[in-house]
Amino acid sequence: MYNKNEYQFINFFRAIASFWVVFTHCMIWGGWYGLDIPNPKMAVDLFMIISGYLMINQVTSRNNKEPMNRISSWLKFFIRRFFRIAPAYYFSLFLAVIFSSYFLGGYEELQKLNYDSWRNTFIYLPSRIDYDIKNILLHITFLFGLDPQYSYSTFLPDWSLSLEMQFYFIFPTIFLLISNFKLKKTLIILTIISYFSTTIINKFLFFYEPSFLLLKLQYFLVGIILYHLLYNDLNWKDRIILVLLSYIFLGIEDMFSSNILFYIFIFMLMLSSLELNHKLPNFFYNKVIKFMSDTSFSLYLFHGFFISMSGFIISNNNFLNHSSLFIHTIFMFCFVIPLSYVFGYFIFKNIEIRGITYSKYFINRYFGLNKNNEK
């Protein structure tokens, strides 16, 4: 049955994007890339589009009770987002630091098994990782994404989390600009800012991973455009302009990924239109998609630990150690994917949901009644 509180098409794309990341990482670290699947970073870009859509959707739905022109509303928004991400992330960071020799050692074993592919790497070199106090503090505060040298310094896939936090920090401003300064004008200005900032930053700075918001802001904005195409009563000219802006945004970084993500964007638009009319096919309501969506964040965060474990298993097993890279990768599919989902579900139930619950408790306790008697 249709549930207006669920975004079924979002569940589907979350499920696809998280599986895309894990599946391709297994191929990369297994050493066999026999399937022509696009770079997993494009799946992370898809997560950013989803994030932009969800943020504008949720803030708009709460705007009567929590208008964004109040500081208290900004704080509530950020508290909700912080507790949605931080608890599970802090646990993954804790595991990476405490078990650093095993965590990094497993990746070193995988690189030894495929030495030719990794001999010239530096970014993904486990031996360069140092979990010193500065590194840990920058990650606890999510500020590491602002520093090129720390944009990938834990071997966790956390560079996108700093991006998320940066986006949450400026999102209320974007919302107010769109509300007060008009949608098209705001997006055109942000298009220009995104293009020139990306060009200039890439010319003068080298980020190990694109963890600085101005390098990826365009993907969040595409999610905001998706929302307005669905919920705003726009004329056909404005709709065409927004679709063209989406294509420009997606092409700022790479035209190849632009084409693929643009097709996904159009597919998302079609599915979400069907959902609004309660006509989404039953396929998108099944329990498998819901499970994969629920576990998507934890799957993304923790699958690397199982990839690392597979390095030790392969290197210490006589049969696997002397097998081809194809066999290594098949083993990783069978080992990493199921365990990552099981562990991801455990984290979802025991950490993510508790984080969401605590954010509600925190807001009710400290913002339940303010000076304006706002509830």
C-alpha positions, 0 to 999 in steps of 0.5 A, a space after each residue: 500500500 502507498 505510504 506518503 511518508 515513504 519515498 519509494 523511488 528514493 529507496 530504490 536509488 539508495 539501494 542501487 547506489 550503495 550496492 554499486 559502490 560495494 560491488 565495484 570496490 570488490 572488483 577494484 580491490 580484487 583486481 578483476 574489473 571484467 564488468 564495465 560498471 561506471 566509477 563508484 564515485 558516480 554512485 556517491 554523486 547520486 547520493 548527493 542528488 538524493 540528499 539535495 532532494 530530501 533536504 529541500 523536501 523535508 525543510 519545505 514540509 516543516 517550514 510552517 512550524 520551523 521557518 528557516 528565517 529563525 536561528 532555532 530552525 537552523 539549529 534543529 535542522 543541523 542537529 537532526 542531520 548531525 545525529 543522522 550521520 555522526 553516530 554510525 560514522 564515529 563508530 566506524 572511525 573508532 574501529 578503524 583507529 583501534 584496529 588500524 594495523 589489521 584494517 590497513 594491513 588487509 588492504 596492503 595484502 590485497 595490493 601485494 596480490 595485485 602489485 602491478 596495479 598498485 605500485 604507482 599509487 599514493 592516494 590509496 597507499 595504506 602506509 601513508 595513513 597516520 591516525 594522529 590526534 590532528 587527523 582524528 580531531 579533524 574527522 570528529 569535527 568533520 572539518 577534514 574535508 576543507 584540508 586537501 591533505 586530510 581529504 582522504 586520511 583514514 582509509 574510510 569512505 568518509 570524504 563524502 560525509 564532510 561534504 554532507 556536513 558542509 552542505 547542511 551548514 549552508 543549506 538554510 542560506 540556499 533555501 532562503 535565497 531560493 525562497 526570497 530571490 527566486 529559484 532560477 536566479 539563485 540556481 543560475 548564480 550558483 551554476 556560475 559559482 560552481 563552474 568557476 570554483 571547480 575550475 580554480 580549485 582544481 587548478 591550484 589545489 590537489 585534494 586526494 578526494 573531492 571533499 570540499 563542497 564547492 567541488 561537488 555543490 552542483 550535485 546537491 543542487 540537482 536534487 533541489 531542482 528535482 524537487 522543484 520540477 515535481 512540486 512547483 507549478 512551473 510553466 514549460 519554459 521554466 521546466 526546460 530551463 531547470 532540466 538544462 541547468 541540471 545537465 550543465 551542473 552534472 557536466 561541470 566535473 565530467 561530461 561522461 558522468 554527466 550523460 549517465 547521471 542525467 539519464 538517471 536524473 530523468 529516470 528519477 523524475 519519471 519514477 517520482 512523478 508516478 509516486 506522486 500519482 500513487 502509480 509506482 510499480 509494485 517492484 519499488 515497494 518490495 522488502 528487498 529494496 527497503 532492506 537495501 535502502 535502510 542499510 545503505 549508509 552503514 553498508 557504505 561506511 563499513 564494507 571496507 572492513 570486510 574488504 580488508 578482512 578478505 585480504 588476510 583470508 586470500 593471502 593466508 589461504 593456499 588455494 586462494 593465494 595461488 588463484 587468479 584475480 578473477 577468483 579473488 574477486 568472486 570470493 570477495 563478492 561472496 564474502 564482502 557483500 553478504 557480511 556487509 549487509 548483515 553488519 549494516 543492518 545491525 548498525 542501522 537498528 542499533 546505532 542509526 535509529 538510536 541516533 535519530 531517536 536521540 536527535 528528537 529527544 535533544 530537540 524536544 528537551 532544548 527547543 520544545 518551547 522557546 520564547 515564542 512558545 514555538 512547539 
